[in-house]
Every structure is written in C-alpha cells, then in structure tokens.
Amino acid sequence: MLFRIAAAALATFATLAPQTANDADQLLRGAIDVHVHSDPDNVPRSLDGIEAARQARAKGMRAIVLKNHYDPTAGLAYLARKEAPGLEVFGGLDLNLTVGGMNAAAVEHLTQVAGGWGRIVWMSTFDAENQVRYSKENRPFVSVSRNGALLPEAKAVIAAIAKHRLVLATGHVSAAEALLLLREGRQQGVAHMIATHAMNPPVLMDVAQMQEAARLGAMIEFVGGSLATADAPARMDRFADAIRRIGAQFCIASSDLGQKGNALPVDGFAAFLLALRARGLSAADLDRVAKQNPAALLDLH
C-alpha cells in the first residue's frame, strides 16, 4: 500500500514538474471541484470531508462538492463549512440501493438537511443496472428505464430535482439512458444537469452523444482520476480532443479523487488541469471548465 501511495505521489509530481508550483496554484485559485470522495465511507479514502475542505481552502479554491456512493453528504458539507470558512462546500445524494434507488422522498429529504447544502443528485452509480451488467455481477440493481422509456419513479425523482432547483447528474447509467434522463430533465425544467464522467466506463458516451447532451442543456463532465496509470496520457489526449469538439462552454473538469493510494483531490485536480493545458487548452477554456461552468451549475454568482 505504501508503495502504491508513493507511486501515485511521484506520478503527480512528475506531471507537475515541467510547470512551476505557481502555475498549479493559479489554476486552482477560484476553481470548483464537483466530484470529491472522502471519509466517512465504507471503502478506504485518503482524507475525510473536513480535510478535503481545508485543503481546498488553503489552495484558494472557491468550492467543492463531497460525494459518497451510498450515504447523503449534505450533513457533512454543513460540518465542513464550519471548519473551512470562506469555502463553499456542498453535498449531494447518490440514488443507489442504500437510499431506496429512484426515491423522490430521499431527494426531498436532502433539501431539508440543516444548511441546505445538498445540491447534486446523482442517478445510481455502483448499483445502476448498467454498472452491474457492465461489471458482470449477479446482484440487485437500480433501473431507470425499461424498453427505452424512463420508469415513473425516475420521472418522479427528476420532478423533485426540478422543484428544488437541484443539479441532475446522470451517474453510471448507459449513454442512451443518460440522454433519456437529460431529455426528461429539460422537459420538466431542470435548470442544471451533468453528464457524469461521460467518456468513462461504464457510461462510454461518444462525441456525438456528448454533443447531444450539451444541446439538451447538460454540462459534460471530464474527470482526471489517477494520472499514475499507464493509459493516463492517452486518456488526457482523448479528453482534450473531446472538449475542443464539444466546446469548453459545455464542459466541466473535476477530480473524482479521494481514493486511498491516489493523489489527494487538490493535487490531482491541479495535475489534471495542467495536463489539459499541456494539450492546448487555453487559459480561457480552463477557466470555463474549472471555474465558470461549475459555478453556474451550483448557482454561485
């Protein structure tokens, strides 16, 4: 485990090495990461939600969103704000089996937690039918559609999201299901939507599907994840190309970090933005995907 942690840290530093520390700090100043994993959780994490908030504030970031696959995080965001004053911290709800799947009552409850900092509702992730089938697992799952049409409970969830001006994030559903959800979200008047790490497994949207999602009003999310993997350079190439083809005005960047053994969210997020810059994204484009677009999603003015 120590070797993996060291390797991840060295990989991050190697990515940052051609740039100065000031470059990374400048990219993070005012940035918003809408996809941060942290403790408490049921799997090992590299830091807890309060530590994630403190580190983000120390780097001059504007906001983070704490995500957990199985537990709502609005309460954790409430506590983290007390420990990192000046940083906007939000939480959310992931509609997996632990909260009843497509459960509009859980969405309603999210909005009632002290502080009102629950902001993003992710459709099912690890319990999504698409994820379970992709992983070739034999276990219960959460469905959002049947025979190409959304289920009533999925539509009820979207209605609750629209009612409370929350963010609809598509989670780990299939590319086709994500488009169904986004079309319904647009029809019901959802103001803010995210195609969750659209190019990553098990979603695997192609560029045409991402362009359609953008036309429906969604921001297309690109997550840095670990840059220590062998496929990271090619993945960064694909992401940068896709952002150019879709248009930075329709894209957001986030870290999807917090896993034990990977770079810390603030470090990995900086490395991701530097990797995109190295592939030709302009300063204006980086500001759009890391600052302006996520601020609009979270209704920050």
N, C-alpha and C positions, 0 to 999 in steps of 0.2 A: 504494500500500500504506500509506504514512504517513497519507494522508487517511482510509483506512478504519479504521486503528488509532485515530486521533484522534476520528473519529466515534463509534466504539464506546465509547471512554473518556468522551466527552461525554454519550452516551446513558446510561451507567451513573451518572455524576454527577448527571444530570438526574433520574433515578429516585430517587437518594438525597437530592436537595436538600430536599424537604419534611420530611425526618427529620433528626435530628442524627446525627453520627458515632457518638455513644454508643448510639443505637438499633441501628445496624448491628453495632457491636461486641458488644452484648448478645445479639443474635440468633445471632452466630457463636460466642460463648463456649460451649464444650461441644458444638458442633454436629459432625455427621459427614456428609461428602460421599462417597458411594459410587460416584461416576462422574466421575473426573478424568482427562483426557487430558494427556499430557506427552511430551516428548522423553526418550530417543531414539525416533524414529518415522520412517516413510517419507513423511510429509507434514508441512508446516510447523506447528510448535507454538509457543505463546507462552512456554513455560518448560519446564524439564526436571523430572523427578520429584523430585529433591532440592530444587530451588527451590520446587516446589509444597508439599512437606512443610514447608520452613522458613517459608513464608508462612502456611500453616495454623497452625503452632505459634505464630507471632507474634500471630495473631488469637485465640489461646486455644481453638482447635478441639480436639476430642477425637481425631478420626480422619479419615483419608481412604483411599480405595481408588483405586489407579492402574490405569487401563485402557488397553489397546492392542488394536486390532483384530486384529493379526497376530502379535504376539510376547507370550509369557507375561511377567508382571510381578512374580512372586514375588521374583525376584532383585533387581529394582530396589527393591522395598519393603524388602528386607533392608538395602541400602545407604542408603536414605533414612532409615531409623530411626537409623542411626549419626550422621547429620548433623542430625537434628531430634529429639534425645532428649526423651522425655516425650509425643511424639505417637505414636498408634497408626497405623502405616502398613501397609496390606495391598495385595496384588496379586491377580491372577487370570489366567484363561485364556479366550480367545475362540475358539470352535471353528470357525474359518474354514479355508480350504484349506491355509494355511501350516503348520498343525499336524495336518493329516490329516482335517479335518472332524470328524464324530462319532467321536472317537477316545478310547476309555476309557483307553488307555495314556498319553495325554497328561495326562489327569486324574490318574492315579496318579503320574506324574512331578511334577506340580505340588505334590503333598503331600510330596515328598521333597526339595525345594529347601531349602537351609540357612535356618534360622529358622522354617520352617513358616508363612510369612506369606501363602501363596497361599490365598485364601478364596472368591472368587466364580468360578463357571464360567458364562460366557455362552454360550448356544446361538449358532449362527452369526449374524453381523451382516451385513457387506457382502457376504459370499459366500452368504448364505442364499438358498434358492430363491425365497422370497417377495420379498426385496430385489431380486434380479436381474430377476425378472419385473416388479416394480413399476417399476424403472428402465428397462425395455425394452432390456435388454442381451442380447447374444448371447455368452455365455461360460459356462464351467463353474460349477457351484454346488453347495452342500451341501443335501441333503434331510434332513428329519427324519421325514417321513411319506409314505405312498403310499395313495391310495384311502381316506383318512380314518382310517388306522391308523398308529401310530408304527412306524418301522423298528426292527429288532432292535438296530442299533448305537446308536440314540438311547436305547433302554431300557438298554443296557449302560452308557452314559455316566451315566444317572440312577442306576443301581446304584452306580457308583463315587462319585458325589456323596453318596449316602445313606451309604455305608460310611464316608466320611471326614468326615461332618458339614459338608460344604461348602454354599455357597449356590447354588441353581439360579436362574439368570436367563434369561429367555426370549429375549433377543436380538431380532433383526429378523424372526422368523418371523411368519406370519399370526396374526390373532386366534384363529382356530379351532385352529391348530397350538399356539399358546401354551396354550390350555385343555387340549389333549391332553397336553402336557408336564406341566402342573401336576397333572392327574388322575393321571398315572403317578407323578409325584413324591410325591404324597400316598400312593398305594398302596404305593410302595416305602419310605416312611418318611422322606423328605427333610424335615429339620426346618425349613429356611429357604428361601423362594422369593421371587423378584421377577418381577413382570410388567414387563419393561423398557419404559421410556417408552411406556406403553400407549396413550396417545392420539395419539402422534406417528406420522407416516408412517415406514415402510410398515406399521406394526402396526395402527393405527387401530381400537382397541377402542372399542366404545360403552359407555355406563354399565352396561347390563345385563351385558355380558361382563366388565367390571371387577368388578362385584359378585359374579359367579360365581367369578372368580379369587380374590377375597378369601375367599369361602366355602371354597375349596379350600386356603386357608392361605397365599396369596401376599400380599406387600405390593405395592401398586400404585405404581409409580414415576412421579413427575412431575418433569420436568427443566426448569430455567429456560432454558438455552441463551442465545442472544443476545436482549437486550431492546431492541436497536437497530433491529430490523426493524419494518416498517410494521404487521405483523399481531400484534406482541407484546401490545399491550393487550387485544385480543380473545382471544388465546391465554390470557393470565392470567385473564381472566374465565371462560373455559371450565374451566380447571384448578381455580380456586377453587370453582366450582359443582360440579364432579365430586367434589372432596374432601369437600364437605359431603354430597353424596348417597351416597357410598360409606361415609363415616365416617373421620375422621382416624386412628382407631386401626388402619386397614388401609392407610395410605398413607405413602410416604416422599417427601421432596424431595431433589433433588440438582442439581448444576450442569450436568453434561455439557459442561464448558468446558475450555479449554486450546488451542483452535484459534487460530492466529495471526490477529490482527485483531479478535478478540472480547475482551471483558473477561476479566481474569485470574480463575481459578476462585474465589478467596476474595471478590473484589469482585462478581462476577456472582452468586454464591450468596447474598451478603447482599442484593443488589438483588432477587433472586427472592423471598426471604423477606419483604422489605419490601413487595413488590408483592402478595403473598398477604395480608399483614396489612392493606394498604390496601383489600382486597376483603372484609374482615370476618372473616378467620380469627383466632381468639382466641390469646392468648399460650399457653394450654394446648395448643391444636391445633398451633401452630407448634413447640412443644417435642416433641409427639408425632412430627411428620413429619420433623423435622430432628435430633432428639437421641435420644429414647427408642426409636422403632421401628428406626432403623438400628443402634443399639447392640444391640438384641435380635437383629437379623439376623446381626451379627458376633460374637455370643456375648460381648459385653462386659458386665461386671457392675459 
